[in-house]
Amino acid sequence: MPRKAKGQRPTFFTDPQVEKVLAMTMALAGEVSVLRERLDTVERLAEAKGLFSRQDIEAYRPSARVAEERERWRKEYIARILRVVHEELEAIERGETAASYDAVVRAVSSS
């Protein structure tokens, strides 16, 4: 059974949109922290088993093909993260009233 905190979530800003962005940022920071710990584990296990060392990782220089693949992935990743912002900016450019954050999140979640 998933655990959830009871009661109201503490707020730090008067604008609820800023609160939502803060919540998303903190969730992302938590995910990055977990990924960092797991990567550290993989590096330590690989070094202990003699597969490669941390120095090998530091010295690694990707080929042009690998660099292109990474850059393409990074651009797509950032575009996914910023999709809500881009959609809102496009709506503003078209002269439409920007959709509420909740409406955009529902639209993104349903696609």
N, C-alpha and C positions, 0 to 999 in steps of 0.2 A: 504494500500500500504506500503510495507516494506521501511524503511528509510535506506539509505546508505550514507556514507560520500563520498563527491566528491573529486577528486584529488588523488594524489599519497599518499600512506600510508607512514608515516615516517619510516625511517630505522635507526637502531642503530648499526648493525653489517655488515661487508662486505660480509659475507657468507650468501646467501639467505636461505640456509637450517637452519641456526641458527635463522634467522628471523622467519621462519615458525614454528619452535619449540617454540620460544617465543610467537608467536601469539596463538598457541594452548594452551600453559601454561596459558596465560592471560585469554583466553576464559574459560578454566577449573576453574581458580581462581574465575571468575565471577559467574560461575554455583555453586561453593561451597558456595560463599557468599549468593546467593539467597537461597540455601538449608538451610543454617544456620539460616537465618532470618525466614524461614517458620517453621523450627523445633522449634525455640524459640517461635513462635506464638502458635504452637500446645502445647508445654509445659505450656505456660502461660494460655491458654484456659482450658487445662485439670486440672490445679491446681485451677483455678477460679471456675470451676464447681465441684470440689471435687472428680474428678476421681482418681487422684494420684498427688503427690507432686514432686517437683524437687529433694527433698531428696530421695524419692522412686527411682527415676531414678539413682541418684548417688549410692545408696545402692544396686541396682540390680546386681546380679551375675548370668550370664547365666548358664544353665545346660550344661552338657557335650554335649548333643545332639545339643543344640542351638549353643554352641561354635563351634562344628564341621560344622554345616550349615553355620555359618558366615565365618569360615575359607575357606570353599569350595567356597562360593560366592566371597570372597576377592581374592582368587587365580584366579578364572575365570575372574573377573573384571580386575585385573592387567594384565592378559594375553591378554585380548581384547585391553587394552590401549597400551600395548607394542607390539602388533602384527606386526606392520610395522618394528619395530626394529628387532624382531626375524626373520622375513622373510629376511631382509637384511643380517643379520649375517649368516643365513643358506646359502644364495647365496654366500657369501664370503667363507664359509667353503667348498662349492662345487667347488670353484675356478671360479665361474661366476662373471662377472662384476656386482657390486651391482646396482640394478635398481635405477633410479632417484626417488626422493621423490614423485614427481607428478605422475609418473607411478604407484608407489605402492599405492598411495591414490586412483587413478582411479580403480585399481584392487580391492582394499578393498571396495570401494563404489559400485562397480558393483556386489559384492557377496551378 
